[in-house]
Amino acid sequence: MLDKINRIKEEIGSFKAAGHAELEEFRIKYLGRKGHLNVLFEEFKAIVGEQKKEIGQGLNELKTLLSDTYDRFKGELDSGLPVAASNDLTRPGDSIPLGSRHPISIIRNEISAIFGRLGYTIAEGPEIEDDWHVFSALNFPPEHPARDMQDTFFITKQPDSVLRTHTSSVQVRVMESVPPPIRMIMPGRVFRNEVISARSHCIFHQVEGLYIAESVSFADLKQTLMFFAREMFGEKTQIRLRPSFFPFTEPSAEMDVSCTCNGKGCNLCKHTGWLEIMGCGMVDPNVLENCGIDPDKYSGFAFGMGIERIAMLKFEIRDIRMYFENDVRFLKQFTSSF
Ligand code: DAH
C-alpha cells in the first residue's frame, strides 16, 4: 500500500492543470467519491498490526498534498495569475507595468521649470483656508459681487474655513511671511462650487506667480509672461493682454496666446486666433498694505493660470473630466519624463 501511496505522490508532483476541465478530472480521479484517496482509505480499514501507523501517516500526507494541489491550481485558474513556481527558480519574474506621470503633473513641472530659469522659487499653502487669505486680504470685501464668481465649499463645523478657490491665497501667506524682494510661484489644487461639465470641474489646479521688489513695472510683467508663453508654447508664440478686473490687481489683464492655427480658424480658438490662458496685473497697493508690505517702497505683479487649461491646449484634450477619471487608456498616453 505504501508503494501505491508513493506512486500517486509522484504523479501529483508532475501534474499541471491547463484548464478548469483538466482540474475537474484531477478532482474526480483522486478526490472524488470513487477516487484513489477514498479507495485507499477503504483498503486501510483492513490493515492491522505494525504497518498501520506508517500507512496511516502516508495516507494523511497524501490527502493534504491532494487538496493543496487542487486549491493551488483552482486559485490560479480563477484569478488568471500564475501560481508562484515554488520549485522552478529559473522561471522569469512577473513583470510590473510601469506607470506614467499624470498630465497635470507634467504641465505643473514644466511651468515650475520655466519660472525656475527666471529665478522663481516654489511656495505652497493650505487647501483649507480662512476668509482672510482667500478673499478679504485680496480686496474682496464681504458681500462683494466678485465673491459670487468664486463660490466655494464652506466647512460648517469649522466656522471661517473654506476650501480655497484660487492659489492667490498663497500670495497673501507669502507676503505676510517673506520680506521683499519676492519671486515665487505657487502651484496647487483649488475648489469651486461649479457644475461639472466638459469645461469646468469643482476641483482643478492653478499656478500663481508673484514678483515684489522696488520699482517693478507693467513692462516687467509683460516681458516675464512673454518669456513664459514662448517657452511653453513655442518661440513664435505671440501674447495679447486684454484689460480685465480682479479685486487684488490694478491694472488687471487677461493674457491670451496666439493659436497654432495662426488665426486661420479652428475649433480650439473658435476662429479668433487667440487662446486665453491666465489673469494677471499689478498687485493693488491695498493688498500690499494688508500683508504688511509698504506700497510706497515696493510694487509688483501677480498672475494666475489654470493647469488643466494649459494641458488641454498643449495635449489637445477636449474634456476636463478625463483628468479625474483615472482611465489608464487615457493616462498612459503621457510619457514625458518631466
Ligand atoms: N485668482 C484668479 C482666479 O482664480 C486668477 C488671477 C488673476 C491670479 C490675476 C492673479 C492675478 O494673481 O493677478 O480667477
Boltz pocket constraint, residues with backbone or C-beta under 6 A from the ligand:
constraints:
  - pocket:
      binder: B
      contacts: [[A, 165], [A, 166], [A, 167], [A, 168], [A, 208], [A, 209], [A, 246], [A, 249], [A, 253], [A, 278], [A, 279], [A, 280], [A, 281], [A, 301], [A, 302], [A, 303], [A, 304], [A, 305]]
      max_distance: 6.0
